[in-house]
């Protein structure tokens, strides 16, 4: 005697499957792939320099504006206004070199991590890509 084992299977439509995936994604912890980690590391190299450069630029702009107010609006503080305005210009001039310096330093710190991750993504051995001296 043969047993009749009928199994009922049902597949959801594409729209329902996508909805199921979206719901499942909410409840599973995010897994960062190596390419996303590489992008995040590359982006984080400029962030400290950008923050410092913008802050320095804003301070310099405010100082320049204060100096202009002293020379054009308020009476009796012309010399002080010129000094404050020139100082503001100097601070503004330092904003971009500060950005470059901090970004260069941060890239040097992240270079080993980024190189190792890049080589892993490219499928190269750690020694591959570097020329050795003979």
N, CA, C and O of each residue as an XYZ file, in Angstrom:
536
protein
N       0.802     -1.159      0.000
C       0.000      0.000      0.000
C       0.871      1.259      0.000
O       1.775      1.397      0.824
N       0.606      2.123     -0.880
C       1.382      3.357     -0.976
C       0.686      4.468     -0.221
O      -0.526      4.669     -0.306
N       1.505      5.168      0.510
C       0.958      6.323      1.223
C       0.957      7.514      0.291
O       1.937      7.759     -0.413
N      -0.086      8.219      0.283
C      -0.226      9.380     -0.576
C       0.121     10.628      0.254
O      -0.682     11.127      1.041
N       1.323     11.092      0.043
C       1.764     12.277      0.786
C       1.767     13.453     -0.171
O       2.707     13.658     -0.939
N       0.739     14.185     -0.107
C       0.674     15.379     -0.933
C       1.072     16.581     -0.084
O       0.580     16.779      1.026
N       1.938     17.338     -0.619
C       2.416     18.522      0.089
C       1.923     19.740     -0.665
O       2.061     19.858     -1.883
N       1.357     20.620      0.094
C       0.843     21.848     -0.493
C       1.900     22.933     -0.330
O       2.301     23.238      0.794
N       2.349     23.509     -1.412
C       3.306     24.607     -1.349
C       2.696     25.827     -2.021
O       1.926     25.726     -2.976
N       3.063     26.956     -1.494
C       2.537     28.208     -2.017
C       3.674     29.211     -2.076
O       4.397     29.385     -1.095
N       3.836     29.853     -3.178
C       4.852     30.890     -3.295
C       4.159     32.241     -3.390
O       3.133     32.399     -4.052
N       4.749     33.194     -2.711
C       4.189     34.539     -2.708
C       4.546     35.267     -3.989
O       5.497     34.905     -4.682
N       3.794     36.271     -4.286
C       4.102     37.073     -5.462
C       5.361     37.900     -5.191
O       5.821     37.981     -4.052
N       5.902     38.498     -6.216
C       7.135     39.283     -6.077
C       6.936     40.447     -5.118
O       7.831     40.762     -4.334
N       5.793     41.078     -5.171
C       5.523     42.216     -4.289
C       5.472     41.763     -2.832
O       5.998     42.442     -1.951
N       4.850     40.636     -2.583
C       4.770     40.127     -1.223
C       6.134     39.670     -0.724
O       6.469     39.873      0.443
N       6.919     39.055     -1.598
C       8.259     38.636     -1.198
C       9.114     39.843     -0.831
O       9.879     39.790      0.131
N       8.992     40.915     -1.580
C       9.758     42.123     -1.283
C       9.329     42.712      0.059
O      10.163     43.181      0.834
N       8.034     42.685      0.326
C       7.537     43.181      1.606
C       8.049     42.321      2.757
O       8.414     42.840      3.812
N       8.074     41.014      2.552
C       8.596     40.106      3.573
C      10.079     40.401      3.820
O      10.523     40.417      4.968
N      10.843     40.633      2.754
C      12.273     40.955      2.907
C      12.467     42.253      3.672
O      13.346     42.342      4.529
N      11.649     43.270      3.369
C      11.760     44.555      4.075
C      11.457     44.403      5.562
O      12.145     44.980      6.404
N      10.441     43.637      5.876
C      10.097     43.411      7.280
C      11.200     42.632      7.978
O      11.576     42.968      9.101
N      11.722     41.604      7.335
C      12.811     40.816      7.906
C      14.050     41.674      8.129
O      14.755     41.507      9.125
N      14.313     42.577      7.216
C      15.488     43.443      7.319
C      15.412     44.360      8.537
O      16.445     44.730      9.096
N      14.214     44.729      8.950
C      14.045     45.573     10.139
C      14.476     44.853     11.404
O      14.939     45.488     12.352
N      14.329     43.532     11.430
C      14.571     42.765     12.637
C      15.911     42.036     12.667
O      16.270     41.446     13.686
N      16.641     42.070     11.581
C      17.967     41.448     11.577
C      19.015     42.535     11.711
O      18.855     43.616     11.144
N      20.071     42.276     12.439
C      21.112     43.295     12.588
C      21.789     43.551     11.242
O      22.013     42.620     10.469
N      22.112     44.809     10.966
C      22.736     45.112      9.672
C      24.153     44.539      9.610
O      24.922     44.623     10.568
N      24.468     43.961      8.466
C      25.803     43.429      8.250
C      26.495     44.311      7.225
O      26.056     44.431      6.081
N      27.578     44.918      7.661
C      28.290     45.825      6.778
C      29.262     45.017      5.922
O      30.112     44.296      6.446
N      29.131     45.143      4.621
C      30.046     44.426      3.753
C      31.353     45.203      3.655
O      31.438     46.356      4.077
N      32.344     44.573      3.106
C      33.689     45.159      3.080
C      33.764     46.387      2.192
O      34.521     47.311      2.489
N      33.004     46.420      1.118
C      33.019     47.589      0.243
C      32.426     48.795      0.958
O      32.940     49.907      0.831
N      31.366     48.587      1.695
C      30.751     49.680      2.452
C      31.702     50.167      3.540
O      31.787     51.368      3.795
N      32.413     49.251      4.178
C      33.406     49.629      5.178
C      34.523     50.451      4.549
O      34.980     51.428      5.142
N      34.966     50.070      3.362
C      36.003     50.823      2.652
C      35.519     52.235      2.324
O      36.260     53.202      2.501
N      34.286     52.356      1.850
C      33.721     53.691      1.556
C      33.639     54.549      2.818
O      33.959     55.737      2.796
N      33.208     53.931      3.915
C      33.068     54.672      5.168
C      34.425     55.136      5.692
O      34.551     56.258      6.184
N      35.436     54.281      5.589
C      36.776     54.671      6.021
C      37.324     55.808      5.163
O      37.937     56.742      5.679
N      37.100     55.723      3.849
C      37.573     56.774      2.946
C      36.894     58.106      3.260
O      37.539     59.154      3.263
N      35.616     58.056      3.518
C      34.876     59.285      3.833
C      35.309     59.861      5.177
O      35.361     61.080      5.341
N      35.618     58.998      6.134
C      35.990     59.472      7.462
C      37.365     60.127      7.487
O      37.717     60.782      8.468
N      38.141     59.960      6.430
C      39.463     60.585      6.389
C      39.359     62.103      6.271
O      40.217     62.814      6.794
N      38.334     62.614      5.599
C      38.196     64.055      5.409
C      37.381     64.741      6.490
O      37.451     65.963      6.623
N      36.624     64.004      7.250
C      35.689     64.607      8.180
C      36.339     65.491      9.255
O      35.870     66.614      9.445
N      37.380     65.061      9.965
C      37.961     65.948     10.979
C      38.539     67.231     10.379
O      38.404     68.308     10.961
N      39.177     67.115      9.222
C      39.734     68.302      8.569
C      38.656     69.262      8.115
O      38.811     70.479      8.222
N      37.553     68.712      7.603
C      36.451     69.564      7.147
C      35.816     70.304      8.315
O      35.510     71.491      8.205
N      35.618     69.623      9.417
C      35.010     70.265     10.590
C      35.905     71.382     11.104
O      35.426     72.481     11.382
N      37.202     71.111     11.233
C      38.126     72.135     11.727
C      38.245     73.292     10.741
O      38.281     74.453     11.149
N      38.307     72.985      9.445
C      38.416     74.036      8.441
C      37.191     74.929      8.402
O      37.313     76.148      8.281
N      36.017     74.337      8.503
C      34.789     75.135      8.501
C      34.706     75.991      9.762
O      34.332     77.162      9.694
N      35.051     75.413     10.907
C      35.015     76.185     12.156
C      35.983     77.361     12.098
O      35.648     78.470     12.514
N      37.175     77.115     11.583
C      38.161     78.192     11.470
C      37.694     79.244     10.465
O      37.884     80.440     10.682
N      37.090     78.803      9.376
C      36.574     79.734      8.389
C      35.451     80.606      8.933
O      35.392     81.800      8.641
N      34.568     80.018      9.716
C      33.473     80.789     10.321
C      34.015     81.807     11.313
O      33.572     82.955     11.334
N      34.977     81.389     12.137
C      35.579     82.329     13.101
C      36.269     83.482     12.371
O      36.129     84.640     12.764
N      37.005     83.169     11.325
C      37.682     84.217     10.560
C      36.697     85.164      9.894
O      36.926     86.373      9.853
N      35.610     84.625      9.376
C      34.597     85.462      8.741
C      33.941     86.390      9.757
O      33.704     87.563      9.472
N      33.652     85.861     10.935
C      33.057     86.705     11.978
C      34.024     87.797     12.426
O      33.614     88.934     12.664
N      35.288     87.458     12.538
C      36.286     88.475     12.915
C      36.405     89.541     11.837
O      36.493     90.728     12.152
N      36.409     89.145     10.590
C      36.471     90.103      9.491
C      35.244     91.008      9.501
O      35.363     92.216      9.300
N      34.068     90.435      9.734
C      32.847     91.232      9.815
C      32.863     92.198     10.974
O      32.414     93.336     10.843
N      33.378     91.756     12.115
C      33.494     92.647     13.268
C      34.443     93.793     12.971
O      34.178     94.941     13.325
N      35.544     93.473     12.322
C      36.494     94.528     11.945
C      35.881     95.521     10.980
O      36.127     96.722     11.093
N      35.089     95.046     10.036
C      34.421     95.955      9.098
C      33.410     96.839      9.817
O      33.279     98.022      9.501
N      32.694     96.263     10.787
C      31.750     97.070     11.565
C      32.481     98.150     12.358
O      32.014     99.285     12.455
N      33.625     97.786     12.919
C      34.396     98.769     13.693
C      34.860     99.929     12.811
O      34.871    101.079     13.250
N      35.240     99.630     11.581
C      35.763    100.701     10.722
C      34.668    101.523     10.060
O      34.869    102.714      9.824
N      33.520    100.934      9.751
C      32.506    101.655      8.973
C      31.308    102.131      9.780
O      30.680    103.123      9.411
N      30.976    101.453     10.870
C      29.746    101.781     11.587
C      30.022    102.546     12.869
O      29.443    103.607     13.102
N      30.895    102.015     13.690
C      31.148    102.628     14.984
C      32.249    103.676     14.861
O      33.221    103.484     14.130
N      32.095    104.759     15.564
C      33.102    105.827     15.498
C      34.129    105.647     16.602
O      33.814    105.174     17.694
N      35.340    106.024     16.306
C      36.413    105.997     17.303
C      37.141    104.677     17.443
O      38.056    104.582     18.261
N      36.783    103.663     16.692
C      37.472    102.372     16.820
C      38.008    101.915     15.471
O      38.052    100.719     15.184
N      38.412    102.867     14.653
C      38.886    102.541     13.305
C      40.144    101.673     13.351
O      40.230    100.667     12.646
N      41.108    102.054     14.169
C      42.377    101.303     14.238
C      42.144     99.885     14.756
O      42.730     98.925     14.256
N      41.283     99.771     15.762
C      40.964     98.451     16.285
C      40.265     97.608     15.212
O      40.517     96.409     15.091
N      39.390     98.247     14.442
C      38.682     97.545     13.374
C      39.620     97.015     12.308
O      39.438     95.906     11.806
N      40.627     97.812     11.960
C      41.608     97.370     10.970
C      42.397     96.168     11.503
O      42.641     95.205     10.776
N      42.789     96.234     12.773
C      43.547     95.127     13.374
C      42.700     93.845     13.434
O      43.177     92.763     13.093
N      41.452     93.980     13.867
C      40.579     92.807     13.967
C      40.279     92.251     12.570
O      40.263     91.035     12.380
N      40.042     93.128     11.598
C      39.769     92.693     10.231
C      40.949     91.966      9.618
O      40.770     90.938      8.966
N      42.149     92.481      9.816
C      43.352     91.816      9.286
C      43.580     90.460      9.959
O      44.007     89.502      9.314
N      43.292     90.391     11.253
C      43.402     89.112     11.956
C      42.383     88.110     11.401
O      42.695     86.931     11.236
N      41.169     88.581     11.116
C      40.145     87.716     10.524
C      40.559     87.189      9.164
O      40.316     86.027      8.838
N      41.193     88.057      8.361
C      41.676     87.622      7.049
C      42.753     86.546      7.215
O      42.774     85.567      6.469
N      43.641     86.728      8.190
C      44.699     85.742      8.435
C      44.098     84.400      8.876
O      44.548     83.339      8.442
N      43.083     84.459      9.738
C      42.439     83.222     10.202
C      41.740     82.529      9.029
O      41.796     81.306      8.902
N      41.081     83.317      8.173
C      40.447     82.745      6.981
C      41.472     82.086      6.070
O      41.214     81.026      5.500
N      42.627     82.711      5.934
C      43.667     82.161      5.067
C      44.231     80.842      5.612
O      44.766     80.036      4.852
N      44.111     80.625      6.920
C      44.615     79.392      7.523
C      43.619     78.235      7.462
O      43.993     77.096      7.739
N      42.375     78.495      7.111
C      41.347     77.452      7.145
C      41.649     76.318      6.167
O      41.586     75.150      6.550
N      41.969     76.632      4.936
C      42.213     75.577      3.944
C      43.499     74.796      4.233
O      43.483     73.568      4.141
N      44.616     75.457      4.578
C      45.799     74.658      4.951
C      45.547     73.759      6.160
O      46.100     72.662      6.245
N      44.710     74.222      7.097
C      44.374     73.391      8.252
C      43.609     72.143      7.785
O      43.881     71.038      8.254
N      42.666     72.319      6.876
C      41.923     71.190      6.308
C      42.874     70.198      5.655
O      42.781     68.994      5.896
N      43.788     70.699      4.829
C      44.728     69.810      4.134
C      45.623     69.051      5.113
O      45.858     67.854      4.949
N      46.116     69.751      6.127
C      47.013     69.127      7.100
C      46.301     68.011      7.874
O      46.827     66.905      8.005
N      45.113     68.308      8.379
C      44.391     67.305      9.164
C      43.950     66.120      8.300
O      43.968     64.978      8.760
N      43.558     66.384      7.066
C      43.156     65.303      6.169
C      44.345     64.412      5.823
O      44.220     63.188      5.787
N      45.485     65.022      5.571
C      46.688     64.243      5.254
C      47.092     63.365      6.436
O      47.460     62.204      6.255
N      47.022     63.920      7.639
C      47.383     63.161      8.827
C      46.411     62.001      9.065
O      46.828     60.899      9.421
N      45.125     62.254      8.867
C      44.117     61.206      9.059
C      44.253     60.105      8.005
O      44.072     58.926      8.310
N      44.570     60.489      6.768
C      44.774     59.477      5.719
C      45.979     58.608      6.033
O      45.969     57.406      5.767
N      47.016     59.211      6.597
C      48.188     58.416      6.981
C      47.830     57.419      8.078
O      48.354     56.306      8.100
N      46.941     57.811      8.986
C      46.517     56.899     10.044
C      45.677     55.749      9.490
O      45.801     54.611      9.943
N      44.828     56.047      8.516
C      43.920     55.030      7.973
C      44.529     54.211      6.836
O      43.937     53.220      6.409
N      45.686     54.605      6.348
C      46.273     53.946      5.177
C      46.455     52.436      5.345
O      46.083     51.697      4.433
N      47.000     51.938      6.447
C      47.163     50.480      6.552
C      45.838     49.718      6.486
O      45.750     48.672      5.843
N      44.809     50.248      7.155
C      43.501     49.598      7.132
C      42.911     49.596      5.727
O      42.413     48.575      5.253
N      42.972     50.740      5.073
C      42.384     50.867      3.739
C      43.142     50.019      2.732
O      42.529     49.398      1.864
N      44.471     49.984      2.833
C      45.263     49.165      1.916
C      44.942     47.682      2.090
O      44.757     46.960      1.110
N      44.876     47.237      3.341
C      44.591     45.816      3.593
C      43.201     45.445      3.093
O      43.015     44.398      2.473
N      42.239     46.296      3.362
C      40.868     46.024      2.922
C      40.755     46.072      1.406
O      40.037     45.266      0.814
N      41.453     47.005      0.773
C      41.428     47.104     -0.691
C      42.054     45.876     -1.331
O      41.515     45.333     -2.295
N      43.181     45.440     -0.803
C      43.834     44.249     -1.343
C      42.953     43.008     -1.167
O      42.907     42.138     -2.036
N      42.263     42.942     -0.039
C      41.371     41.809      0.204
C      40.213     41.815     -0.799
O      39.822     40.765     -1.310
N      39.670     42.999     -1.075
C      38.577     43.097     -2.040
C      39.047     42.797     -3.461
O      38.298     42.239     -4.262
N      40.283     43.168     -3.768
C      40.823     42.910     -5.092
C      41.334     41.485     -5.240
O      41.628     41.042     -6.351
N      41.442     40.763     -4.127
C      41.894     39.374     -4.184
C      43.394     39.245     -4.322
O      43.896     38.248     -4.842
N      44.108     40.251     -3.857
C      45.563     40.223     -3.954
C      46.148     39.807     -2.621
O      45.516     39.946     -1.573
N      47.360     39.297     -2.679
C      48.064     38.988     -1.448
C      48.596     40.293     -0.866
O      48.742     41.272     -1.597
N      48.887     40.327      0.427
C      49.360     41.558      1.053
C      50.632     42.125      0.435
O      50.820     43.341      0.437
N      51.510     41.277     -0.093
C      52.746     41.768     -0.687
C      52.555     42.205     -2.127
O      53.400     42.910     -2.678
N      51.464     41.798     -2.737
C      51.217     42.122     -4.150
C      50.927     43.606     -4.314
O      50.226     44.209     -3.501
N      51.458     44.167     -5.342
C      51.185     45.589     -5.607
C      52.285     46.499     -5.124
O      52.365     47.645     -5.568
N      53.130     46.038     -4.239
C      54.252     46.833     -3.754
C      55.519     46.306     -4.418
O      55.773     45.103     -4.480
N      56.272     47.229     -4.893
C      57.509     46.828     -5.524
C      58.564     46.640     -4.431
O      58.696     47.471     -3.532
N      59.290     45.569     -4.518
C      60.346     45.329     -3.547
C      61.681     45.716     -4.136
O      61.925     45.579     -5.335
N      62.539     46.202     -3.261
C      63.870     46.590     -3.712
C      64.745     45.351     -3.765
O      64.650     44.469     -2.911
N      65.596     45.296     -4.776
C      66.510     44.151     -4.913
C      67.900     44.545     -4.555
O      68.810     43.718     -4.608
